[in-house]
Amino acid sequence: MNIQVIFYSMYGHVYRMAQAVAAGAETVEGAEVQLLQVPELMPDEVLEKSGAKAARQAFASVPVAKVEDLAKADALIFGTPTRYGMMCAQMRNFLDQTGGLWMRGALVGKVGSVFASTATQHGGQETTIASFHPTLFHLGMIVVGVPYAESRLLEMKEVSGGTPYGATTLAGPDGSRQPTENELAIARYQGRYVAEVTRALLRGRR
């Protein structure tokens, strides 16, 4: 059972969430998890000015995803920061190259799931994931979120991301806030839940 966790991260927040998602998926027997990142589109000088170039060194060794390799996975879990309430351009550009897979129906019946990061509590966590889902539906995927069986979604004692659509984190306006244990726990739950659903589907098709 191959599970790919594919993300874009500028300052490392989505990367940390991706690690947690992957760790959760790996707890399910038979799961082989790959952590991949989509290609960067911004020039090095822009990344340098924004301070992102140094931050991205923390996950520079993560392999770059290839569109054709998506067909090899049984489940695809995507992670993106928000850009005005939707996925970032890097992720959109990557997904816009899946036309060939769509034509062949190569992703039909595979499990898809999404997690995200925003700067603020109301910066588009749910819209980013919800607006991501139509792409997965068009590709024929079975979309999985985070059920309220994960009680951490109900956390009210602290500021925390986490939605029934998928795990989320808050980076803060200056990017200084890091994913909390509550947010990482929801991400691990999402990874495990996706892997469990995928395993059940694969067994049912035998």
DRENDO-1510 file (C-alpha; in Angstrom, 1 decimal, always signed):
<recs>
REC; n; res; u; v; w
REC; 1; MET; +0.0; +0.0; +0.0 .
REC; 2; ASN; +1.8; +3.1; -1.3 .
REC; 3; ILE; +0.9; +6.5; +0.3 .
REC; 4; GLN; +2.4; +9.7; -1.0 .
REC; 5; VAL; +2.4; +12.8; +1.1 .
REC; 6; ILE; +2.9; +15.7; -1.3 .
REC; 7; PHE; +3.4; +19.2; +0.0 .
REC; 8; TYR; +4.6; +22.7; -0.7 .
REC; 9; SER; +6.1; +24.6; +2.2 .
REC; 10; MET; +7.7; +28.0; +2.2 .
REC; 11; TYR; +8.9; +28.4; +5.8 .
REC; 12; GLY; +8.5; +24.9; +7.1 .
REC; 13; HIS; +5.1; +24.9; +8.7 .
REC; 14; VAL; +3.5; +22.6; +6.1 .
REC; 15; TYR; +6.6; +20.5; +6.1 .
REC; 16; ARG; +6.2; +19.8; +9.8 .
REC; 17; MET; +2.6; +18.9; +9.3 .
REC; 18; ALA; +3.5; +16.7; +6.4 .
REC; 19; GLN; +6.0; +14.8; +8.6 .
REC; 20; ALA; +3.2; +14.3; +11.2 .
REC; 21; VAL; +0.8; +13.1; +8.5 .
REC; 22; ALA; +3.4; +10.6; +7.2 .
REC; 23; ALA; +4.1; +9.4; +10.7 .
REC; 24; GLY; +0.5; +8.7; +11.3 .
REC; 25; ALA; +0.1; +6.8; +8.0 .
REC; 26; GLU; +3.2; +4.7; +8.9 .
REC; 27; THR; +1.5; +3.3; +12.0 .
REC; 28; VAL; -0.9; +1.3; +9.8 .
REC; 29; GLU; +0.3; -2.1; +8.8 .
REC; 30; GLY; +1.4; -2.5; +5.2 .
REC; 31; ALA; +1.7; +1.3; +4.6 .
REC; 32; GLU; +4.7; +2.5; +2.6 .
REC; 33; VAL; +4.9; +6.3; +2.9 .
REC; 34; GLN; +6.7; +8.7; +0.6 .
REC; 35; LEU; +7.3; +12.3; +1.5 .
REC; 36; LEU; +7.5; +14.5; -1.6 .
REC; 37; GLN; +7.4; +18.2; -2.4 .
REC; 38; VAL; +6.2; +20.0; -5.5 .
REC; 39; PRO; +8.6; +22.1; -7.5 .
REC; 40; GLU; +9.3; +25.7; -6.5 .
REC; 41; LEU; +8.2; +28.4; -9.0 .
REC; 42; MET; +9.8; +31.5; -7.4 .
REC; 43; PRO; +13.3; +32.7; -8.4 .
REC; 44; ASP; +16.0; +32.2; -5.8 .
REC; 45; GLU; +16.4; +36.0; -5.4 .
REC; 46; VAL; +12.7; +36.3; -4.3 .
REC; 47; LEU; +13.1; +33.5; -1.9 .
REC; 48; GLU; +16.2; +35.1; -0.5 .
REC; 49; LYS; +14.5; +38.4; +0.1 .
REC; 50; SER; +11.6; +36.8; +1.8 .
REC; 51; GLY; +13.8; +34.7; +4.1 .
REC; 52; ALA; +12.3; +31.5; +2.7 .
REC; 53; LYS; +15.5; +30.2; +1.0 .
REC; 54; ALA; +17.2; +29.6; +4.3 .
REC; 55; ALA; +14.1; +28.1; +5.9 .
REC; 56; ARG; +13.7; +25.7; +2.9 .
REC; 57; GLN; +17.1; +24.2; +3.6 .
REC; 58; ALA; +15.5; +22.2; +6.4 .
REC; 59; PHE; +13.6; +20.0; +3.8 .
REC; 60; ALA; +15.8; +20.5; +0.8 .
REC; 61; SER; +16.6; +16.8; +0.8 .
REC; 62; VAL; +12.9; +15.8; +0.3 .
REC; 63; PRO; +12.5; +14.5; -3.3 .
REC; 64; VAL; +10.5; +16.5; -5.8 .
REC; 65; ALA; +7.2; +14.9; -6.8 .
REC; 66; LYS; +6.7; +13.9; -10.5 .
REC; 67; VAL; +3.2; +14.0; -11.9 .
REC; 68; GLU; +3.4; +10.6; -13.5 .
REC; 69; ASP; +4.4; +9.0; -10.2 .
REC; 70; LEU; +1.0; +9.9; -8.7 .
REC; 71; ALA; -0.5; +6.9; -10.6 .
REC; 72; LYS; +1.7; +4.6; -8.5 .
REC; 73; ALA; +0.1; +5.6; -5.2 .
REC; 74; ASP; -2.9; +4.1; -3.6 .
REC; 75; ALA; -3.5; +7.3; -1.6 .
REC; 76; LEU; -2.4; +10.9; -2.1 .
REC; 77; ILE; -2.3; +13.3; +0.8 .
REC; 78; PHE; -1.7; +16.9; -0.2 .
REC; 79; GLY; -0.4; +19.8; +2.0 .
REC; 80; THR; -0.5; +23.4; +1.0 .
REC; 81; PRO; -0.3; +26.9; +2.5 .
REC; 82; THR; -3.2; +29.2; +1.7 .
REC; 83; ARG; -3.1; +32.0; -0.8 .
REC; 84; TYR; -6.2; +34.2; -0.5 .
REC; 85; GLY; -8.2; +31.3; +0.7 .
REC; 86; MET; -7.1; +28.8; -1.9 .
REC; 87; MET; -4.1; +26.5; -2.5 .
REC; 88; CYS; -0.7; +28.1; -3.4 .
REC; 89; ALA; +0.4; +28.6; -7.0 .
REC; 90; GLN; +3.1; +25.9; -6.7 .
REC; 91; MET; +0.5; +23.3; -5.9 .
REC; 92; ARG; -2.0; +24.6; -8.5 .
REC; 93; ASN; +0.7; +24.4; -11.1 .
REC; 94; PHE; +1.6; +20.9; -10.2 .
REC; 95; LEU; -2.0; +19.7; -10.3 .
REC; 96; ASP; -2.6; +21.5; -13.6 .
REC; 97; GLN; -0.2; +19.0; -15.1 .
REC; 98; THR; -2.3; +16.0; -14.3 .
REC; 99; GLY; -4.4; +16.2; -17.5 .
REC; 100; GLY; -2.8; +13.1; -18.9 .
REC; 101; LEU; -3.6; +11.2; -15.7 .
REC; 102; TRP; -7.2; +12.5; -16.0 .
REC; 103; MET; -7.5; +11.3; -19.6 .
REC; 104; ARG; -6.4; +7.8; -18.6 .
REC; 105; GLY; -8.4; +7.7; -15.4 .
REC; 106; ALA; -5.2; +6.9; -13.7 .
REC; 107; LEU; -6.3; +8.3; -10.3 .
REC; 108; VAL; -9.9; +7.0; -10.3 .
REC; 109; GLY; -10.7; +5.2; -7.1 .
REC; 110; LYS; -7.5; +6.3; -5.3 .
REC; 111; VAL; -7.9; +8.0; -1.9 .
REC; 112; GLY; -7.2; +11.8; -1.7 .
REC; 113; SER; -6.9; +14.0; +1.3 .
REC; 114; VAL; -5.7; +17.6; +2.1 .
REC; 115; PHE; -4.1; +19.5; +5.0 .
REC; 116; ALA; -3.2; +23.2; +5.1 .
REC; 117; SER; -1.6; +26.1; +6.8 .
REC; 118; THR; -2.8; +29.7; +7.1 .
REC; 119; ALA; -1.3; +32.8; +8.8 .
REC; 120; THR; -4.4; +33.5; +10.9 .
REC; 121; GLN; -7.4; +31.7; +12.5 .
REC; 122; HIS; -9.7; +33.0; +9.9 .
REC; 123; GLY; -7.3; +33.2; +6.9 .
REC; 124; GLY; -9.0; +30.5; +4.8 .
REC; 125; GLN; -8.3; +27.2; +6.5 .
REC; 126; GLU; -11.5; +25.6; +5.4 .
REC; 127; THR; -11.9; +27.3; +2.0 .
REC; 128; THR; -8.3; +26.3; +1.1 .
REC; 129; ILE; -9.1; +22.6; +1.7 .
REC; 130; ALA; -12.7; +22.8; +0.4 .
REC; 131; SER; -11.6; +24.5; -2.9 .
REC; 132; PHE; -8.9; +21.9; -3.3 .
REC; 133; HIS; -11.4; +19.0; -3.2 .
REC; 134; PRO; -13.0; +19.7; -6.6 .
REC; 135; THR; -9.7; +18.9; -8.3 .
REC; 136; LEU; -9.6; +15.5; -6.5 .
REC; 137; PHE; -13.2; +14.8; -7.4 .
REC; 138; HIS; -12.5; +15.6; -11.1 .
REC; 139; LEU; -9.6; +13.2; -11.0 .
REC; 140; GLY; -12.0; +10.5; -9.7 .
REC; 141; MET; -10.5; +10.3; -6.3 .
REC; 142; ILE; -12.3; +9.2; -3.0 .
REC; 143; VAL; -11.9; +12.2; -0.8 .
REC; 144; VAL; -11.3; +11.7; +3.0 .
REC; 145; GLY; -11.2; +14.3; +5.7 .
REC; 146; VAL; -10.9; +14.1; +9.5 .
REC; 147; PRO; -14.0; +12.8; +11.3 .
REC; 148; TYR; -15.0; +14.2; +14.7 .
REC; 149; ALA; -14.0; +10.9; +16.1 .
REC; 150; GLU; -10.7; +12.8; +16.5 .
REC; 151; SER; -11.8; +14.7; +19.6 .
REC; 152; ARG; -8.9; +17.2; +19.3 .
REC; 153; LEU; -11.0; +19.0; +16.7 .
REC; 154; LEU; -13.2; +20.1; +19.6 .
REC; 155; GLU; -10.3; +21.8; +21.4 .
REC; 156; MET; -11.5; +25.1; +22.9 .
REC; 157; LYS; -8.9; +25.8; +25.6 .
REC; 158; GLU; -6.2; +27.0; +23.1 .
REC; 159; VAL; -5.9; +28.5; +19.7 .
REC; 160; SER; -5.6; +25.6; +17.3 .
REC; 161; GLY; -6.1; +24.6; +13.7 .
REC; 162; GLY; -7.9; +21.4; +12.8 .
REC; 163; THR; -11.1; +21.0; +10.7 .
REC; 164; PRO; -13.3; +18.1; +9.6 .
REC; 165; TYR; -12.0; +18.8; +6.0 .
REC; 166; GLY; -8.4; +18.2; +7.1 .
REC; 167; ALA; -5.6; +19.0; +9.5 .
REC; 168; THR; -4.5; +22.7; +9.6 .
REC; 169; THR; -2.0; +24.9; +11.4 .
REC; 170; LEU; -1.6; +28.6; +12.0 .
REC; 171; ALA; +1.7; +30.2; +11.1 .
REC; 172; GLY; +1.0; +33.6; +12.6 .
REC; 173; PRO; +1.3; +36.9; +10.6 .
REC; 174; ASP; +5.1; +36.8; +10.8 .
REC; 175; GLY; +5.4; +33.1; +10.4 .
REC; 176; SER; +6.9; +32.7; +13.9 .
REC; 177; ARG; +4.2; +30.4; +15.3 .
REC; 178; GLN; +5.0; +26.7; +14.8 .
REC; 179; PRO; +2.5; +23.8; +14.7 .
REC; 180; THR; +1.3; +22.9; +18.2 .
REC; 181; GLU; +1.0; +19.4; +19.6 .
REC; 182; ASN; -2.7; +19.5; +19.1 .
REC; 183; GLU; -2.4; +20.4; +15.4 .
REC; 184; LEU; +0.3; +17.7; +14.9 .
REC; 185; ALA; -1.8; +15.1; +16.6 .
REC; 186; ILE; -4.7; +15.9; +14.3 .
REC; 187; ALA; -2.3; +15.6; +11.3 .
REC; 188; ARG; -1.1; +12.2; +12.6 .
REC; 189; TYR; -4.7; +11.1; +12.9 .
REC; 190; GLN; -5.4; +12.2; +9.4 .
REC; 191; GLY; -2.5; +10.2; +8.0 .
REC; 192; ARG; -3.5; +7.1; +10.0 .
REC; 193; TYR; -7.2; +7.4; +9.0 .
REC; 194; VAL; -6.4; +7.8; +5.3 .
REC; 195; ALA; -4.1; +4.7; +5.5 .
REC; 196; GLU; -6.8; +2.7; +7.2 .
REC; 197; VAL; -9.5; +3.7; +4.7 .
REC; 198; THR; -7.1; +2.9; +1.8 .
REC; 199; ARG; -6.3; -0.5; +3.3 .
REC; 200; ALA; -10.0; -1.3; +3.7 .
REC; 201; LEU; -10.7; -0.3; +0.1 .
REC; 202; LEU; -7.8; -2.3; -1.3 .
REC; 203; ARG; -9.0; -5.4; +0.6 .
REC; 204; GLY; -12.5; -5.0; -0.6 .
REC; 205; ARG; -11.3; -5.0; -4.2 .
REC; 206; ARG; -9.5; -8.3; -4.0 .
</recs>
